[in-house]
């Protein structure tokens, strides 16, 4: 058996195998067939991937749902309090601008930092201060 040529993946290159390498290859193929030994590579791959999944789940606020569901199937879930914070965080209610006439019906997400009056972009300055507060 020593000195036999065995094809690689491409089929173009040939490599000589020693008797020990051939026996190791046969042993691995026999072990690969048993279901007991599949637990070790699966467990190892989960342990290697879990820290990356946790950091991605915590670091990326807008992950698609199919990714978060797949992470949940692997046992990586976001804490419930973090999900609630995200849902209330950045969703301000839009109010009417106090400076605009009623018929314009301009909505404002910005408020004056002095009097907390809702102000549209047309009636605010760069610092988000209403016109009444600047006078």
CORVENJO-V261711 format. One record per residue. RES is the residue in one small letter. SS is DSSP state (@ for helix, = for strand, . for the rest). OMEGA is omega in degrees with one decimal (none if undefined). NEAR is the number of other ideal C-beta (glycine too) atoms within 10 Angstrom. Layout:
# CORVENJO-V261711
res: {RES,RES}
ss: {SS,SS}
omega: {OMEGA,OMEGA}
near: {NEAR,NEAR}
This chain:
# CORVENJO-V261711
res: {x,x,x,x,x,x,x,x,x,x,x,x,x,x,x,x,x,x,x,x,x,x,x,x,x,x,x,x,x,x,x,x,x,x,x,x,x,x,x,x,x,x,x,x,x,x,x,x,x,x,x,x,x,x,x,x,x,x,x,x,x,x,x,x,x,x,x,x,x,x,x,x,x,x,x,x,x,x,x,x,x,x,x,x,x,x,x,x,x,x,x,x,x,x,x,x,x,x,x,x,x,x,x,x,x,x,x,x,x,x,x,x,x,x,x,x,x,x,x,x,x,x,x,x,x,x,x,x,x,x,x,x,x,x,x}
ss: {.,.,.,.,=,=,=,.,.,.,.,.,.,=,=,=,.,.,@,@,@,@,@,@,@,@,@,@,@,@,@,@,@,.,.,.,.,@,@,@,@,@,@,@,@,@,@,@,@,@,@,@,@,@,@,@,@,@,@,.,.,.,.,.,@,@,@,@,@,@,@,@,@,.,.,.,.,.,.,@,@,@,@,@,@,@,@,@,.,.,.,.,.,.,=,=,.,.,.,.,.,.,.,.,.,.,=,=,.,=,=,.,.,.,.,.,.,=,=,.,@,@,@,=,.,.,.,.,.,=,@,@,@,@,.}
omega: {-177.4,178.9,177.5,178.8,-179.8,-177.4,172.9,-176.5,-176.2,-178.1,-178.1,-176.7,179.7,-179.1,176.1,179.2,173.9,-179.3,-179.6,179.2,179.3,178.4,177.9,178.6,178.5,178.3,178.4,179.3,176.7,179.6,-179.4,179.6,-178.6,-175.7,-179.2,-173.9,175.4,-179.6,-176.8,179.4,179.0,179.3,178.7,-179.9,177.2,179.4,179.2,-174.8,-174.4,178.6,177.9,179.5,179.2,-179.6,178.4,179.8,-179.8,-174.4,-178.2,-175.3,-173.9,176.1,175.4,-175.3,-178.8,177.5,179.4,176.2,178.1,176.5,177.3,177.4,177.6,177.3,178.9,-180.0,177.5,178.6,-175.9,-178.5,177.9,178.8,179.8,178.2,-178.1,-177.3,179.9,-175.7,163.0,179.2,178.3,175.8,179.6,-179.4,178.4,175.7,-178.3,-177.6,-177.4,173.0,-175.1,-176.9,176.1,176.2,178.1,178.2,-178.1,172.6,-179.7,177.2,176.0,-177.4,177.9,-173.5,178.8,177.2,176.9,-175.2,177.7,-178.8,-179.4,-177.8,179.6,174.8,-176.8,-178.4,-175.9,175.4,179.8,-176.3,179.4,-177.8,-178.3,-178.8,none}
near: {8,10,8,11,8,11,10,9,6,6,7,7,8,11,9,10,17,12,11,9,13,14,12,12,12,10,10,11,9,10,11,10,9,8,6,7,13,12,9,9,10,10,10,10,10,13,9,9,13,14,10,10,17,14,10,14,19,12,8,11,11,5,14,9,7,8,13,17,10,12,19,12,8,11,9,19,13,15,10,8,8,12,11,10,11,13,9,8,9,7,7,12,7,11,15,14,22,17,19,17,8,7,5,11,9,17,12,24,13,19,18,23,11,13,12,9,20,23,27,19,12,12,20,22,13,5,10,16,19,25,15,14,16,11,5}
